[in-house]
Structures are given as C-alpha cells and as structure tokens.
Amino acid sequence: MKSYFQEMGEVNFPEFCGERIYMVPFRKSAPLPKSLTRWQSTVDMMTAHIDHDGPMYLMCDQGKVYAGQAHRRPGLHVDGNWIAEISDHYHPPTHFHPGYWKDGGGRWNDAYTPETILLASDVSACAGYSGEFNAPIGKGGEYSMTFSDSLERSVFKAHRCYAGNVTMLHESLPVPIDCLRTVVRINIPGHQLEQT
C-alpha cells in the first residue's frame, strides 16, 4: 500500500473557544450552515485547490493540551474512509483483498475507494509518512512499521493544510508546552488526490 500527502497552502483559524464539530456534511459550492459561519474562511483556504463538488465532511477540535500529551490520536495509523450512512470510518468489502483492514469493532475499511483527507492545525503536533508500506493494517487503522517499509517522516507545520490519501499514515505528537490547539480535518469521499 502507499501513503502520500502534499502541503497545500496557508490556513488561518477562528478564535479558540473550545468548540468541537464532528463530520458535518457540506459542499464547496455552498456556504457552511449558519452555526458554522466562523469556520468558513478556514474551510475555503483548505479546499481552495480541491476540484470536487460532492459531499465533504468537516471535523473541528479545539482543546487544551498539556505538555507531553497528544491532542488527538497518538500512534501510527490511518483514518479510513468516511461512510456517512453509518456515521463512521468503515467500509464493508464485497470480497477479501489485502487492502482491507478491520477497525476496532470488527468492521472493514477499504484502501481502494478514493478519498482525500485534509488536515490543518494551529500548533505543529502531527507527523505524516510518505512511501510504500506493507499490509495488513491492524484494528482501528493502527499500523506498526516493518523493516521492509520505505517511509519518509515529515512533521506537519502549523497553519498549513496537508492533503493525503485514505491510507495516509500519520500520528499525533506530544506538545512541548501547555497550549490551546485547533485541529481541522475535512474528508472528501470520492476524491482522488493526485500525487505530485
């Protein structure tokens, strides 16, 4: 399998207020719901180079993070496809294939259905990996590197958007000092990220 991502551009964020939003659907051609207006500029900046008018899904997480702790999910993992019908990151396969992996609840994910994941944060505390890696992916999308993996690690910069494929390996990193952090993720089912 392959993990890849690219830096897309600068991103600004609204004022911190401890807000959490989970996978709200929207389309690029329409404004966000009124309750999310303060996120419109952030979303516009993140999706500026994405040519897709199908459904997209917005996740925002603002939290206080203590020194030595990770804000989001630590450990190398993939998020998997977003399936709106069941409001979760899972996909039932029609046949066995090494690109499928089970999540923690025993459901299946699919490495072959196109999906782009956009990530941005106002504090640098995430690393992404690019390159070839070996199946299988473990429960919940967890992955342990093997001697035959050829992966290059990059720490994502603050106030930059990164676009990755559905099997983009990444991990949250501990922050060096107490901070208030904002993370935004946008899942774009059906969108194929072109490798540059």
C-alpha positions in Angstrom: 0.0 0.0 0.0 1.0 3.6 -0.4 0.9 6.6 2.0 1.2 10.0 0.5 0.4 13.6 1.2 1.3 17.1 0.0 1.3 20.6 1.5 -1.5 22.6 0.1 -1.1 26.2 1.5 -1.7 28.5 4.4 -4.6 28.3 6.7 -6.0 30.6 9.4 -8.3 29.6 12.2 -11.1 31.3 14.1 -10.6 32.3 17.7 -10.3 29.5 20.2 -13.5 28.8 22.2 -13.2 25.0 22.9 -15.5 24.1 20.0 -15.8 20.5 18.7 -17.6 19.6 15.5 -17.9 16.1 14.2 -18.2 15.3 10.5 -20.8 17.9 9.4 -21.6 17.5 5.7 -21.1 20.4 3.3 -20.4 21.2 -0.4 -17.7 23.5 -1.7 -20.2 25.4 -3.8 -22.5 26.3 -0.9 -21.8 28.2 2.4 -21.4 26.2 5.6 -24.5 26.1 7.9 -25.1 29.3 9.8 -23.9 27.7 13.0 -20.5 27.1 11.5 -20.0 30.5 9.7 -16.9 31.3 11.8 -15.2 28.3 10.1 -16.0 29.4 6.5 -12.6 31.1 5.9 -10.7 28.1 7.2 -12.7 25.7 5.1 -12.3 27.9 2.0 -8.5 28.0 2.4 -8.2 24.3 3.0 -10.3 23.4 -0.1 -9.0 26.1 -2.4 -7.1 23.7 -4.6 -9.6 20.8 -4.5 -11.8 20.4 -7.6 -14.8 18.5 -6.2 -18.4 19.4 -5.6 -19.5 16.2 -3.9 -20.2 15.9 -0.2 -17.3 16.8 2.1 -17.3 16.3 5.9 -15.9 18.8 8.4 -14.3 17.9 11.8 -13.0 20.6 14.1 -11.5 20.0 17.5 -10.3 22.8 19.8 -8.8 21.7 23.1 -6.4 22.5 25.8 -3.4 20.2 25.5 -0.9 19.7 28.3 2.9 19.4 27.8 3.9 15.9 26.9 0.4 14.9 25.8 -1.0 14.4 22.3 -4.2 16.3 21.4 -5.5 13.7 19.0 -4.8 10.1 18.4 -1.2 9.0 19.1 0.5 6.1 17.4 0.9 5.5 13.7 -2.5 4.9 12.0 -4.8 5.6 9.0 -8.2 7.1 9.5 -10.0 5.2 6.8 -13.0 6.1 4.6 -15.9 8.1 6.0 -19.2 6.3 5.4 -22.0 8.8 6.0 -24.7 6.2 6.1 -23.3 4.7 9.3 -21.6 7.9 10.6 -18.3 6.2 10.9 -14.9 5.5 9.2 -15.7 2.0 7.9 -16.5 0.2 4.7 -17.8 -3.3 4.2 -15.9 -5.2 1.5 -17.5 -7.2 -1.2 -14.6 -9.7 -1.3 -11.4 -10.3 0.5 -8.4 -8.2 -0.6 -5.2 -7.3 1.2 -6.1 -3.6 1.1 -8.9 -4.2 3.6 -8.5 -4.0 7.3 -10.7 -4.3 10.3 -11.4 -1.5 12.7 -11.8 -2.0 16.5 -15.5 -3.0 16.1 -14.7 -5.8 13.6 -15.9 -3.8 10.6 -13.9 -3.4 7.4 -12.1 -0.4 5.8 -11.1 -0.2 2.2 -7.8 1.2 0.9 -9.0 1.3 -2.7 -12.1 3.6 -2.6 -10.7 7.1 -3.4 -10.9 9.6 -0.6 -8.8 12.7 0.2 -8.2 13.8 3.8 -7.3 17.4 4.5 -5.6 18.2 7.8 -4.6 21.5 9.4 -3.7 22.8 12.9 -2.6 26.0 14.5 0.1 24.1 16.6 2.6 21.7 15.0 1.9 18.4 16.6 1.4 15.8 13.8 3.7 13.7 11.7 2.8 12.2 8.3 4.6 9.4 6.5 5.0 9.0 2.7 6.1 5.9 0.8 5.3 2.2 0.4 4.3 0.1 3.4 3.2 -3.5 3.9 -0.3 -4.7 4.7 -2.0 -5.6 6.9 -3.3 -2.5 8.7 -4.4 -3.5 12.2 -7.5 -2.9 14.3 -8.8 0.6 14.2 -6.4 1.5 11.4 -3.3 1.0 13.6 0.0 0.3 11.9 3.4 -1.0 13.1 6.3 -0.3 10.8 8.3 -3.3 9.5 11.9 -3.5 8.3 10.7 -3.5 4.7 8.7 -0.3 4.9 10.2 2.6 2.9 8.6 5.6 4.6 9.7 9.2 5.0 8.5 11.1 8.1 7.6 14.8 8.0 6.3 16.9 10.8 3.3 19.0 9.7 3.8 22.7 10.1 1.4 24.9 12.0 -1.1 27.0 9.9 -0.5 24.8 6.8 -3.0 22.5 5.1 -1.9 18.9 4.2 -3.8 16.7 1.8 -3.4 13.0 2.0 -4.8 9.8 0.5 -7.1 7.5 2.5 -4.1 5.3 3.6 -2.0 8.3 4.7 -0.1 7.1 7.8 0.1 9.8 10.4 0.3 10.3 14.2 -0.3 12.9 16.8 2.8 14.1 18.6 3.1 15.3 22.2 3.2 19.1 22.5 6.3 20.6 24.2 4.3 23.1 26.4 0.7 23.6 27.6 -1.3 25.1 24.8 -4.7 25.7 23.2 -4.8 23.8 19.9 -7.2 23.8 17.0 -7.3 20.9 14.5 -9.4 20.7 11.4 -9.9 17.7 9.2 -12.0 17.5 6.0 -12.8 14.1 4.5 -13.7 14.1 0.8 -15.2 10.8 -0.3 -14.8 10.0 -4.0 -11.9 12.5 -4.5 -8.6 11.0 -5.8 -5.6 13.0 -4.6 -3.1 13.4 -7.5 0.5 12.6 -6.5 2.9 15.4 -7.2 
